[in-house]
């Protein structure tokens, strides 16, 4: 597969300096920008999926009339966390 380029990005010198100041040993500014872009894409995809699930849940609740209070949800989540922590190797 051929590679493609991302348009060049003009930034304030302070932003470039800040980015360069956090580079790890052997890391280039280009690799840092690429990694940041990949992370942002993953984050936005996760946000979109979360919204889709939330809207579907809302629609299902409206359809069935079954709703849960925040306390009910938090109790169930606490139970899940407790079970996960009780498993060997956790």
Backbone bond lengths (Angstrom), bond angles and torsions (degrees), N, CA, C in turn:
res aa  C-N    CA-C-N  psi(-1)  N-CA   C-N-CA  omega(-1)  CA-C   N-CA-C  phi
1 X - - - 1.438 - - 1.526 108.75 -
2 X 1.304 115.12 136.24 1.458 119.98 176.70 1.519 109.60 -71.91
3 X 1.310 115.31 152.51 1.460 119.30 174.65 1.514 109.20 -90.47
4 X 1.305 115.37 159.79 1.466 121.39 177.85 1.518 107.73 -125.62
5 X 1.296 115.94 166.59 1.461 119.86 178.88 1.521 110.04 -112.28
6 X 1.315 114.47 153.59 1.461 122.63 172.83 1.526 105.62 -97.28
7 X 1.316 117.92 141.00 1.473 118.62 178.91 1.527 111.43 -55.30
8 X 1.325 114.80 145.01 1.459 118.64 177.98 1.520 109.33 -61.94
9 X 1.302 115.03 154.04 1.455 120.92 -172.50 1.521 109.50 -124.92
10 X 1.298 116.29 121.70 1.463 120.65 176.71 1.517 108.07 -91.78
11 X 1.330 115.45 128.09 1.464 120.93 -179.64 1.520 109.35 -135.14
12 X 1.327 114.96 164.40 1.455 119.82 174.25 1.528 109.05 -65.35
13 X 1.307 117.20 147.14 1.461 119.79 178.02 1.537 112.41 -55.62
14 X 1.332 116.67 -32.57 1.464 119.98 -179.94 1.531 111.37 -64.77
15 X 1.337 116.76 -38.37 1.468 120.09 179.03 1.526 110.49 -67.71
16 X 1.311 117.07 -42.62 1.466 119.91 177.74 1.520 110.19 -62.23
17 X 1.311 117.19 -43.07 1.460 120.88 179.83 1.533 110.16 -63.80
18 X 1.311 116.96 -40.71 1.466 120.68 178.66 1.521 110.34 -63.02
19 X 1.319 116.88 -42.54 1.465 120.46 178.96 1.524 110.57 -64.69
20 X 1.298 117.01 -44.85 1.463 120.50 179.92 1.527 111.46 -64.48
21 X 1.327 116.60 -30.06 1.469 119.70 -176.88 1.524 112.71 -71.78
22 X 1.331 117.48 -16.63 1.467 119.80 -178.80 1.533 112.71 -107.91
23 X 1.323 116.55 5.03 1.461 118.79 177.91 1.513 110.54 -63.53
24 X 1.321 115.29 139.93 1.460 119.75 176.40 1.518 109.34 -85.67
25 X 1.315 115.76 165.58 1.457 120.25 -176.89 1.530 110.05 -57.34
26 X 1.328 116.10 128.23 1.450 121.93 179.04 1.523 114.34 81.85
27 X 1.322 118.10 -4.17 1.454 121.68 -179.14 1.526 109.47 -87.16
28 X 1.310 115.95 138.26 1.466 120.37 177.02 1.525 109.47 -98.35
29 X 1.299 115.04 161.81 1.454 119.86 176.92 1.530 109.62 -62.52
30 X 1.312 116.94 -37.95 1.468 120.65 178.89 1.525 111.37 -63.02
31 X 1.335 117.40 -43.81 1.466 119.34 179.94 1.527 110.85 -67.82
32 X 1.335 116.77 -34.62 1.462 120.91 176.81 1.528 110.45 -63.89
33 X 1.332 116.40 -44.56 1.463 120.63 179.69 1.533 109.82 -64.79
34 X 1.321 117.93 -41.78 1.462 121.24 178.81 1.526 110.60 -62.16
35 X 1.333 116.73 -46.49 1.463 120.43 179.36 1.537 110.33 -62.18
36 X 1.318 117.21 -42.39 1.464 121.15 178.77 1.520 111.07 -61.62
37 X 1.317 116.68 -40.58 1.462 121.41 178.66 1.526 110.50 -64.32
38 X 1.334 117.12 -44.41 1.475 120.85 178.56 1.532 110.88 -61.26
39 X 1.318 116.73 -43.55 1.466 121.10 179.44 1.531 110.22 -63.35
40 X 1.312 117.00 -42.63 1.467 120.65 179.41 1.524 111.63 -64.63
41 X 1.316 117.19 -39.55 1.463 120.97 177.33 1.521 109.83 -63.06
42 X 1.330 117.61 -47.55 1.469 121.35 178.01 1.522 111.19 -58.79
43 X 1.329 115.79 -42.59 1.466 120.77 -179.95 1.531 111.01 -62.82
44 X 1.300 116.62 -45.36 1.474 120.22 -179.26 1.529 111.01 -66.26
45 X 1.334 116.99 -38.16 1.465 119.40 176.93 1.527 110.69 -63.93
46 X 1.326 116.15 -40.98 1.469 120.21 178.15 1.528 110.17 -64.37
47 X 1.325 117.33 -40.82 1.467 121.10 177.01 1.528 110.96 -60.71
48 X 1.323 116.05 -46.32 1.462 120.35 -179.76 1.526 110.89 -61.43
49 X 1.335 116.78 -43.78 1.462 120.62 179.62 1.525 110.64 -64.43
50 X 1.323 117.29 -39.05 1.460 122.32 178.06 1.530 110.51 -60.98
51 X 1.312 115.90 -44.60 1.461 120.42 179.83 1.527 110.42 -64.70
52 X 1.320 116.88 -42.89 1.467 120.40 178.56 1.529 110.34 -60.07
53 X 1.359 116.54 -45.11 1.470 119.80 178.85 1.526 110.93 -64.17
54 X 1.309 117.05 -40.28 1.460 120.63 179.68 1.515 112.18 -64.07
55 X 1.321 116.57 -43.35 1.462 119.89 178.96 1.524 111.04 -66.64
56 X 1.330 116.79 -38.27 1.467 120.28 177.27 1.523 110.14 -64.92
57 X 1.323 116.85 -39.66 1.462 121.04 178.16 1.522 110.73 -64.59
58 X 1.317 116.19 -42.43 1.464 120.54 176.98 1.520 110.85 -60.08
59 X 1.320 115.56 -45.66 1.461 119.93 -179.60 1.524 111.26 -62.93
60 X 1.329 116.64 -40.68 1.468 121.01 178.65 1.519 110.75 -65.28
61 X 1.317 117.26 -41.05 1.465 120.54 178.24 1.528 110.46 -64.27
62 X 1.307 116.43 -41.26 1.465 119.41 177.90 1.529 110.73 -64.94
63 X 1.315 115.78 -38.61 1.464 120.43 -178.91 1.524 111.45 -67.09
64 X 1.346 115.97 -43.83 1.474 120.26 -174.66 1.519 112.59 -92.82
65 X 1.322 117.23 -20.84 1.465 120.43 -175.27 1.519 112.30 76.48
66 X 1.345 116.90 10.70 1.468 120.94 -179.38 1.524 109.31 -97.39
67 X 1.311 115.33 116.31 1.460 122.19 -179.67 1.525 109.03 -124.27
68 X 1.317 117.05 157.23 1.460 122.63 178.95 1.522 108.56 -126.94
69 X 1.332 115.62 142.55 1.462 119.71 176.92 1.523 109.17 -77.63
70 X 1.315 115.37 162.20 1.463 119.96 177.06 1.526 110.10 -60.73
71 X 1.334 117.82 -38.92 1.465 120.67 179.26 1.520 111.29 -62.13
72 X 1.325 118.03 -39.81 1.462 121.08 178.46 1.526 110.90 -63.45
73 X 1.305 116.07 -43.25 1.464 120.79 -179.71 1.520 110.34 -65.58
74 X 1.326 117.06 -44.47 1.461 120.71 -179.46 1.530 111.42 -64.00
75 X 1.329 117.52 -39.12 1.465 120.57 176.58 1.523 110.98 -61.52
76 X 1.323 116.43 -43.77 1.463 119.87 179.16 1.527 110.92 -64.49
77 X 1.317 117.20 -42.34 1.469 120.51 178.16 1.525 111.12 -63.94
78 X 1.325 117.47 -41.08 1.468 120.52 176.66 1.523 110.39 -59.53
79 X 1.323 116.71 -41.26 1.459 120.70 177.54 1.511 112.22 -62.47
80 X 1.318 116.92 -41.33 1.465 121.08 178.62 1.528 111.03 -63.89
81 X 1.324 115.95 -42.23 1.464 120.21 179.07 1.524 109.64 -64.50
82 X 1.315 117.01 -43.45 1.467 120.62 178.89 1.521 111.86 -59.86
83 X 1.313 116.89 -42.92 1.485 120.47 178.46 1.518 111.12 -64.67
84 X 1.325 116.37 -41.46 1.468 120.42 -179.18 1.524 110.82 -65.23
85 X 1.316 116.81 -38.65 1.471 120.35 -179.72 1.518 111.46 -71.74
86 X 1.328 117.62 -28.29 1.455 122.14 -177.87 1.530 111.86 -77.27
87 X 1.324 118.05 -16.14 1.464 120.88 -179.63 1.524 109.74 -68.14
88 X 1.338 116.67 141.29 1.476 120.20 177.30 1.519 110.43 -59.05
89 X 1.311 115.17 141.64 1.469 120.95 177.88 1.510 113.47 85.19
90 X 1.298 118.06 3.88 1.473 120.65 179.35 1.502 111.10 -102.96
